């Protein structure tokens, strides 16, 4: 089992002309802040649901007086509809992001519809990156006050020693972040640009930690061949540089040298120690750096920025999290090798010598996770045909060989990799499969629609634009429809309250007796920092156990009789149990079976779970649903175990 508006460019003025005292803040706009009303499926929380090193960056958390009226809450009417042909330019009364919100949940049937989503996504991302042209010439910038604010923030963070940086970093980033998103002066694109700049500052800090880790490995492994790299000298060079982009270039160079060391140690086919264990050992000896690393990767949430989180993720997937094709700005030239290239696309921006080895190190655990998930979901969907699993003859009949399995995959990517293997395995067994695939990225949607239309095999039933940062309202036809709902490594890029809300959505659309599959990144997400620093500090976080295993809070009302649909965690398939928090690496896997219970039964189930009486909890489920949980877990785990790193 797995454990797991651009100003003219001018030369930079002398350093002392950039104001390093805190400049006057832009005019306060707090009285004009408008906050979205809470989503119906879960209220917006202003404190994390678990103990993260994340400041409270919400407007409420800053004691801001806000309006309860939403200025942009656009909802579907409950019916799946086709994406409109109107573009942001044609919607003169809407901002581009409001137009994207109006497309939430709509079906994409033609490549042209996907292209209509992709083009404005690209335009917004490019306009956001145009903010980089302002940074070297603040006095010439039309955003002079804001650029000086950013320089103050950068110098305050940079001049604080690494070992004592955490508190200063958390406070200063939170303050600047909130000022940006509370502003009525900045455009949505400029706010996204400042978010991107904050990510570049986080990268500079991450590069310093990267160097510390490389020195740790060099000394621990006695790698004399790396003495000539001068890692300590690089630390000093990064610290001594005060200009933003020059420091960024130094940090990127230092990070690449550090990754040279990392790939030397762990790039072999059978390294003496896993990268993940070495990262944990490093943090055990450097606890303050671990606190800082956790703070660096925490997702920040501000009610006013919800609408463009999807665009921020589009920029991420086409930038540091992807093949770097958006990172062509002159100011980012020094970072061309930092793109992670998750999908393995070969481009000019993914050319550093150790790139393939880095992807291989990262991909070992990921491949094991996704292989395990594919086999587990295939076993789960066929297990209910077994009389040892269910005594319900009607349920077994419903799982007859000629039936159609309905699968819904969110964050699906261009190749729906999380469910493709499962679908193929079911087809090989003679079953029919119908896939509903959703994503927020226009390029991914275009690839999916092309596949659907060209193959014409009926495998892909629907392709949808869905931004998991916004409310998901299923059409009536989706309720109780799906045998399997899958979210492939997407929840960790969402704020806490959206993670919870999404699992509730999965529960609504899964049929009783159906399954929810969530491959995810767990609390060890910060161990990635030294291997893929630019990616991990851009838009990454993790999914906490407190959300995944709190099934009572994830339950949703079902029907009119007062019953609940409950996503019950299958502990025999989940990668770690509540009593065992010793995770092997950053990857985790959680599977639920969706069951229907009365309120009284749900209370009894929760009581057993809270007392760690898991056998009694399984027995209660079995007596209420005719599903033998113990046998079901064995059937699911059978054959999948051989792919586990344990």
C-alpha positions in Angstrom: 0.0 0.0 0.0 1.3 3.5 -0.8 2.5 5.7 2.0 2.3 8.4 0.7 -0.7 49.2 -19.2 3.0 49.1 -19.5 5.3 52.1 -18.8 8.2 52.9 -21.3 11.3 50.9 -20.4 14.1 53.0 -18.9 17.3 52.1 -17.2 17.0 51.3 -13.5 17.7 54.4 -11.4 20.4 54.4 -8.8 19.7 52.0 -6.0 19.0 54.7 -3.5 16.3 56.2 -5.7 14.1 53.2 -5.0 12.4 54.1 -1.8 13.3 51.5 0.8 11.4 53.2 3.6 7.8 52.1 3.7 6.1 54.4 1.2 2.7 55.8 1.8 0.1 53.2 1.2 -2.3 53.6 -1.7 -5.6 55.2 -0.7 -7.7 52.9 1.4 -10.5 51.1 -0.4 -11.8 49.1 2.5 -15.2 50.8 2.6 -15.7 49.7 -1.0 -14.7 46.1 -0.7 -17.4 43.7 -1.8 -17.3 40.1 -0.7 -19.1 37.2 -2.2 -21.9 35.7 -0.2 -21.0 32.3 1.2 -21.4 29.3 -1.1 -24.5 27.3 -0.2 -22.6 24.0 0.1 -20.2 25.3 2.7 -19.6 28.7 4.3 -16.4 30.6 3.5 -14.0 30.2 6.5 -11.5 32.8 7.5 -9.3 30.5 9.5 -7.6 27.4 8.1 -9.3 24.1 9.0 -6.0 22.8 10.3 -2.8 24.1 11.7 -0.8 25.6 8.7 1.8 28.3 8.7 -0.6 30.4 6.8 -1.7 33.9 7.9 -5.3 34.8 7.9 -5.4 36.8 4.7 -9.2 37.1 4.4 -10.9 40.4 4.5 -12.9 39.4 7.5 -9.7 38.4 9.2 -8.5 42.0 8.9 -11.6 43.3 10.6 -12.7 44.9 7.4 -16.2 46.2 7.0 -17.6 44.5 4.0 -20.9 44.4 2.0 -22.8 41.1 2.1 -23.9 41.7 -1.5 -22.0 39.9 -4.2 -21.1 42.0 -7.2 -20.1 39.0 -9.3 -21.8 35.9 -8.1 -22.9 34.1 -11.3 -24.6 30.8 -11.0 -25.8 28.1 -13.3 -29.6 27.4 -13.3 -29.2 23.7 -12.8 -29.0 22.6 -16.5 -25.9 21.7 -18.4 -25.6 24.2 -21.2 -23.3 24.8 -24.1 -20.5 27.3 -23.7 -21.7 30.6 -25.2 -20.1 32.0 -28.3 -19.8 35.4 -26.7 -16.3 36.4 -25.8 -15.1 38.8 -23.1 -14.7 41.6 -25.7 -18.3 41.1 -26.7 -19.5 41.3 -23.1 -19.0 45.0 -22.6 -20.6 45.1 -19.2 -18.5 42.3 -17.8 -14.9 42.1 -16.9 -13.0 39.2 -18.6 -13.0 37.3 -15.3 -16.8 37.8 -14.8 -17.2 36.3 -18.3 -15.2 33.3 -17.3 -17.4 32.9 -14.2 -20.5 32.9 -16.5 -19.1 29.9 -18.3 -18.8 27.8 -15.2 -20.1 24.2 -15.7 -20.9 24.6 -19.4 -20.2 21.9 -22.0 -17.6 22.4 -24.7 -18.6 20.6 -27.9 -16.3 22.2 -30.5 -12.6 23.1 -30.5 -13.6 26.6 -31.4 -15.4 26.9 -28.0 -12.3 25.8 -26.2 -10.3 28.3 -28.2 -12.6 31.1 -27.1 -11.7 30.2 -23.5 -8.0 29.8 -24.2 -7.4 33.1 -26.0 -8.6 35.4 -23.2 -6.8 33.2 -20.7 -3.6 33.7 -22.6 -4.3 37.5 -23.0 -4.9 38.0 -19.2 -1.8 36.0 -18.3 0.3 38.1 -20.8 -1.1 41.4 -19.5 -0.3 40.2 -15.9 3.3 39.5 -16.9 3.5 42.9 -18.5 3.7 44.3 -14.9 7.3 43.1 -14.9 8.2 46.0 -17.1 7.3 48.4 -14.3 9.6 47.0 -11.7 13.0 48.3 -12.8 11.7 51.9 -13.4 9.3 52.7 -10.6 9.4 56.5 -11.1 8.5 56.1 -14.8 5.7 53.7 -14.0 2.0 54.5 -14.0 1.9 52.3 -10.9 4.7 54.1 -9.1 3.2 53.9 -5.6 2.5 50.2 -6.0 5.9 49.4 -7.4 7.6 51.2 -4.5 5.4 49.2 -2.1 6.6 46.0 -3.8 10.3 47.1 -3.5 9.8 47.9 0.2 8.3 44.4 0.7 11.1 42.7 -1.3 13.9 44.5 0.6 12.3 43.9 4.0 12.1 40.2 3.2 15.6 39.9 1.6 17.4 41.7 4.4 16.1 39.3 7.1 18.4 36.4 7.8 17.0 33.1 6.6 16.9 31.5 10.0 14.6 34.2 11.4 12.7 35.0 8.2 9.5 33.1 8.8 7.5 35.6 10.9 8.6 38.6 8.9 7.8 36.9 5.7 4.4 35.8 6.8 3.4 39.2 8.1 4.8 41.3 5.2 3.4 39.0 2.5 0.0 38.9 4.1 -0.1 42.7 4.4 1.0 43.4 0.8 -1.2 40.6 -0.5 -4.3 42.1 1.2 -3.6 45.6 0.1 -3.4 44.4 -3.5 -6.6 42.5 -3.4 -8.5 45.2 -1.5 -7.5 47.8 -4.1 -10.1 49.3 -6.5 -7.2 51.0 -8.4 -5.6 47.9 -9.8 -7.0 45.9 -12.6 -7.6 42.2 -12.3 -4.6 41.6 -14.6 -2.4 43.8 -12.4 -3.5 42.0 -9.3 -2.6 38.7 -10.9 0.8 40.3 -11.9 1.5 41.2 -8.3 0.6 37.7 -7.2 3.1 36.4 -9.7 5.8 38.8 -8.4 5.1 37.6 -4.9 5.8 34.1 -6.2 9.1 35.2 -7.6 10.1 36.5 -4.1 9.1 33.2 -2.6 11.3 31.5 -5.3 14.3 33.6 -4.2 13.8 32.4 -0.6 13.3 28.8 -1.8 16.6 29.0 -3.7 18.4 29.9 -0.5 16.9 26.8 1.2 17.9 24.8 -1.9 21.5 25.8 -1.4 21.4 24.8 2.3 20.0 21.4 1.2 22.8 21.0 -1.4 25.4 21.8 1.2 23.8 19.3 3.6 23.9 16.6 0.9 27.4 17.4 -0.2 28.8 17.1 3.3 26.7 14.1 4.4 27.5 12.1 1.3 31.1 13.4 1.1 30.7 14.5 -2.5 34.2 16.0 -3.0 33.5 16.5 -6.8 31.1 19.3 -5.8 33.6 21.3 -3.7 34.4 23.4 -6.8 30.8 24.6 -7.1 31.4 27.1 -4.4 27.9 26.8 -2.8 28.7 29.0 0.1 30.0 31.7 -2.2 26.7 31.5 -4.1 24.8 32.1 -0.9 26.8 35.3 -0.3 26.3 36.4 -3.9 22.5 36.0 -3.6 22.4 37.8 -0.3 24.6 40.7 -1.5 22.5 41.5 -4.6 19.7 44.0 -3.9 18.2 44.7 -7.3 15.1 42.5 -7.8 15.8 40.9 -11.2 19.5 40.6 -10.7 18.9 38.8 -7.4 16.3 36.7 -9.2 18.9 35.7 -11.7 21.5 34.9 -9.0 18.9 32.8 -7.1 18.0 30.9 -10.3 21.6 30.1 -11.0 22.2 29.0 -7.5 19.1 26.8 -7.5 20.3 25.1 -10.7 23.7 24.3 -9.1 22.0 23.0 -6.0 19.8 20.7 -8.2 23.0 19.5 -9.9 24.0 18.1 -6.5 20.5 16.7 -5.8 20.3 14.8 -9.1 23.8 13.5 -8.6 22.7 11.9 -5.4 19.3 10.7 -6.3 19.3 10.5 -10.1 20.7 7.0 -10.2 18.3 4.1 -10.8 18.7 2.8 -7.3 19.9 5.6 -5.0 21.1 4.6 -1.5 18.4 6.7 0.0 15.2 8.2 -1.3 15.1 11.9 -1.9 12.0 12.2 0.3 13.7 10.7 3.3 16.8 12.9 2.8 14.5 16.0 2.7 12.8 14.9 6.0 16.3 14.4 7.5 17.3 17.8 6.4 14.3 19.5 7.9 14.7 17.5 11.1 18.1 19.2 11.5 16.8 22.6 10.4 13.4 23.0 12.0 13.2 26.8 11.4 13.8 26.2 7.7 11.0 23.7 7.7 8.7 26.3 9.1 9.7 28.7 6.5 9.3 26.1 3.7 5.7 25.4 4.9 4.9 29.1 4.9 6.3 29.5 1.4 4.0 26.9 -0.2 0.8 27.9 1.6 -2.1 28.9 -0.6 -3.4 32.3 0.2 -7.1 33.1 -0.1 -8.8 36.4 -0.3 -12.5 36.6 -1.1 -11.8 39.2 -3.8 -9.4 37.1 -5.7 -11.6 33.9 -6.1 -12.5 34.7 -9.6 -9.0 34.7 -11.1 -7.6 31.8 -9.2 -8.4 29.7 -12.2 -6.4 32.1 -14.4 -3.6 32.0 -12.0 -3.6 28.2 -12.3 -3.7 28.5 -16.1 -0.5 30.7 -15.8 1.0 28.2 -13.5 0.4 25.2 -15.7 1.8 27.1 -18.7 4.7 28.5 -16.7 6.6 27.0 -13.8 4.3 24.0 -13.4 4.4 23.2 -17.1 6.7 23.6 -20.1 7.4 27.3 -19.5 5.9 28.5 -22.7 4.5 31.7 -21.0 7.9 32.5 -19.4 9.3 34.3 -22.5 9.4 37.7 -20.9 12.9 39.2 -21.1 12.9 39.7 -17.3 12.4 35.9 -16.8 15.2 34.8 -19.2 17.4 33.7 -16.3 14.6 31.3 -15.1 14.0 29.5 -18.3 15.2 26.2 -16.8 13.0 26.4 -13.7 9.8 25.1 -15.4 8.9 21.7 -14.1 7.3 20.4 -17.3 4.9 18.1 -15.6 3.4 16.7 -18.8 6.9 16.1 -20.4 6.5 18.5 -23.3 9.9 19.2 -24.9 10.3 22.9 -25.5 13.2 25.4 -25.7 12.3 26.5 -22.2 12.9 23.0 -20.7 16.5 22.5 -21.6 18.6 22.4 -18.5 21.0 19.4 -18.4 19.6 17.8 -15.2 16.0 18.4 -16.3 15.2 14.8 -17.3 16.7 13.4 -14.1 14.8 15.9 -11.9 11.5 14.8 -13.6 12.4 11.2 -13.1 13.1 11.6 -9.4 9.9 13.4 -8.9 8.0 11.0 -11.1 8.9 7.8 -9.4 6.4 8.2 -6.5 3.9 9.9 -8.8 3.9 6.9 -11.2 3.4 4.5 -8.3 0.5 6.6 -7.0 -1.3 6.8 -10.3 -0.8 3.1 -11.1 -2.1 2.2 -7.7 -5.1 4.5 -8.1 -6.0 3.0 -11.6 -5.9 -0.5 -10.3 -7.8 0.3 -7.1 -10.6 2.1 -9.0 -10.9 -0.7 -11.5 -11.2 -3.2 -8.7 -13.7 -1.1 -6.9 -16.0 -0.8 -9.8 -16.1 -4.5 -10.5 -16.1 -5.6 -6.9 -19.8 -5.0 -6.4 -20.5 -7.9 -8.8 -19.1 -10.2 -6.1 -21.7 -11.7 -3.8 -19.0 -11.7 -1.0 -19.0 -7.9 -1.2 -22.8 -7.2 -1.4 -25.8 -9.3 -0.4 -28.0 -6.9 -2.4 -29.0 -8.9 -5.5 -30.4 -5.7 -7.2 -27.0 -4.0 -6.7 -25.2 -7.0 -8.3 -27.7 -7.0 -11.2 -27.0 -3.3 -11.7 -23.3 -4.2 -12.0 -24.0 -6.7 -14.7 -21.4 -7.1 -17.5 -23.6 -5.2 -20.0 -24.0 -2.1 -17.9 -22.4 1.3 -18.5 -20.0 2.7 -15.9 -20.3 6.5 -15.6 -17.0 8.2 -14.6 -16.6 11.9 -13.8 -13.0 13.2 -13.7 -12.2 16.7 -12.6 -8.8 18.5 -13.1 -8.5 15.9 -15.9 -5.6 17.4 -17.9 -5.1 17.0 -21.6 -5.0 13.2 -21.6 -7.4 12.4 -18.7 -4.6 10.2 -17.4 -6.2 9.6 -14.0 -9.0 7.6 -15.4 -7.8 6.5 -18.9 -6.3 3.2 -17.6 -9.3 2.4 -15.6 -11.6 3.1 -18.6 -9.5 0.8 -20.8 -9.4 -2.0 -18.2 -13.2 -1.9 -17.9 -13.6 -2.0 -21.6 -11.3 -5.0 -21.9 -13.6 -6.7 -19.4 -16.5 -6.1 -21.8 -18.1 -3.1 -19.9 -19.2 0.1 -21.5 -17.7 3.4 -20.1 -18.9 7.0 -20.4 -16.6 9.7 -19.3 -17.5 13.3 -18.2 -14.3 15.3 -18.2 -13.8 18.8 -16.8 -10.9 21.3 -16.6 -10.3 25.0 -16.3 -7.5 25.3 -18.8 -8.5 26.2 -22.3 -5.6 24.2 -23.9 -6.5 21.1 -22.0 -10.2 21.5 -23.0 -9.3 21.8 -26.6 -7.2 18.6 -26.5 -10.1 16.8 -24.9 -12.7 18.0 -27.4 -10.4 17.0 -30.2 -10.1 13.6 -28.8 -13.8 13.2 -28.3 -14.7 14.3 -31.8 -11.9 12.5 -33.7 -12.3 9.2 -31.9 -16.1 9.2 -32.1 -16.2 6.0 -30.0 -18.6 7.3 -27.4 -16.0 7.0 -24.6 -16.1 10.8 -23.8 -19.7 11.7 -23.1 -19.1 15.3 -22.0 -16.3 17.9 -21.7 -16.9 20.8 -19.4 -15.3 24.1 -18.3 -15.2 23.9 -14.5 -13.2 26.1 -12.1 -13.0 24.3 -8.8 -12.3 27.6 -7.1 -15.9 28.6 -7.8 -19.2 27.0 -6.7 -20.0 23.7 -8.6 -23.8 23.3 -9.1 -24.6 20.0 -10.7 -27.5 19.7 -13.1 -30.4 17.4 -12.1 -29.2 14.8 -14.5 -25.9 14.5 -12.7 -27.3 13.8 -9.2 -26.7 10.1 -8.2 -25.3 9.4 -11.7 -21.6 8.5 -11.4 -20.1 5.2 -10.4 -16.7 6.9 -9.9 -15.8 10.5 -9.3 -12.1 11.3 -9.6 -10.1 14.4 -8.8 -6.5 14.0 -10.1 -4.0 15.9 -8.1 -6.0 19.1 -8.2 -7.4 19.7 -4.7 -4.0 20.7 -3.3 -4.2 23.9 -5.5 -7.4 25.0 -3.8 -8.0 26.9 -0.5 -9.2 24.8 2.4 -12.9 25.6 2.2 -13.0 24.8 -1.5 -11.3 21.4 -0.9 -14.1 20.5 1.5 -16.8 21.9 -0.8 -15.5 20.0 -3.8 -15.6 16.7 -2.0 -19.2 17.5 -1.0 -19.9 18.1 -4.7 -18.3 14.7 -5.6 -20.6 13.1 -3.0 -23.8 14.7 -4.5 -23.1 13.4 -8.0 -21.9 9.9 -7.0 -24.5 7.2 -6.8 -25.0 5.4 -3.5 -22.6 2.5 -3.7 -20.3 4.5 -6.0 -16.8 5.6 -5.3 -14.7 8.8 -5.0 -11.0 8.6 -5.8 -8.6 11.3 -4.7 -4.9 11.0 -5.4 -3.5 14.0 -3.6 -0.5 15.8 -2.1 -0.3 15.5 1.6 1.3 17.5 4.5 4.8 16.6 3.2 4.3 18.9 0.2 7.2 21.2 1.4 9.6 18.3 0.8 9.3 19.1 -2.9 10.8 22.6 -2.4 14.4 21.7 -3.1 13.7 19.7 -6.2 11.2 21.9 -8.0 11.4 25.3 -6.1 9.8 27.6 -8.7 6.9 25.2 -9.2 6.2 24.5 -5.6 6.1 28.2 -4.4 3.9 29.3 -7.3 0.5 27.7 -6.8 1.0 24.6 -4.6 -0.2 23.4 -1.2 -1.7 20.2 0.2 -4.9 18.4 1.2 -4.9 17.9 5.0 -6.2 14.7 6.7 -8.6 16.8 8.8 -10.6 17.5 5.6 -10.2 14.1 3.9 -11.1 12.0 6.9 -13.9 14.1 8.4 -16.7 12.3 6.6 -19.5 13.8 8.8 -18.7 17.3 7.6 -18.4 16.0 4.0 -21.9 14.4 4.1 -24.7 15.9 2.1 -28.5 15.7 2.5 -30.1 13.2 0.1 -33.8 13.2 -0.9 -36.7 14.4 1.2 -36.6 11.8 3.9 -33.9 13.3 6.0 -31.2 10.8 5.0 -27.6 11.7 4.1 -25.1 10.6 1.5 -21.8 10.0 3.2 -18.4 9.5 1.7 -17.0 6.8 3.9 -13.2 6.5 3.8 -11.9 3.0 3.0 -9.1 2.7 5.4 -7.8 -0.5 3.9 -7.2 1.4 0.6 -6.3 4.8 1.9 -2.5 5.4 2.1 -2.4 6.2 5.8 -4.7 5.7 8.7 -5.8 8.3 11.2 -3.6 6.8 13.9 -0.6 6.6 11.5 0.8 9.9 10.3 4.2 8.6 9.2 4.0 9.2 5.5 6.6 7.9 3.1 6.5 10.8 0.6 4.3 13.7 -0.4 1.8 11.6 -2.3 -1.4 10.3 -0.7 -4.5 8.4 -1.9 -7.9 8.5 -0.4 -10.9 6.4 -1.6 -14.5 6.6 -0.4 -17.5 4.5 -0.9 -20.6 6.6 -0.9 -23.4 5.3 1.3 -26.8 6.5 2.3 -27.5 6.7 6.1 -30.1 8.2 8.4 -29.0 11.0 10.7 -29.0 8.6 13.6 -26.8 6.1 11.8 -24.4 8.9 10.8 -24.1 10.0 14.4 -23.4 6.4 15.5 -20.8 6.0 12.7 -19.1 9.2 13.8 -19.0 8.1 17.4 -17.3 4.8 16.4 -14.8 6.7 14.2 -13.9 9.2 16.9 -13.2 6.4 19.3 -11.0 4.6 16.7 -13.5 1.7 16.6 -13.0 1.1 12.9 -14.2 -2.5 12.9 -17.5 -1.4 14.5 -17.8 1.4 12.0 -17.3 -1.0 9.1 -19.9 -3.3 10.7 -22.4 -0.5 11.0 -22.0 0.4 7.3 -22.4 -3.3 6.4 -25.6 -3.6 8.4 -27.1 -0.4 6.9 -26.1 -0.9 3.3 -25.5 -4.6 2.7 -22.0 -3.8 1.6 -19.3 -5.8 3.4 -16.6 -3.1 3.9 -13.9 -5.5 4.9 -14.4 -7.7 1.9 -14.7 -4.7 -0.4 -11.4 -3.3 0.8 -9.7 -6.7 0.2 -11.1 -6.9 -3.3 -10.0 -3.3 -4.1 -6.5 -3.8 -2.7 -6.1 -7.1 -4.5 -3.6 -6.6 -7.4 -3.1 -3.0 -6.6 -0.8 -3.8 -3.7 2.1 -4.8 -6.0 2.3 -1.3 -7.2 2.7 0.1 -3.7 6.2 1.3 -2.5 5.6 -0.1 0.9 
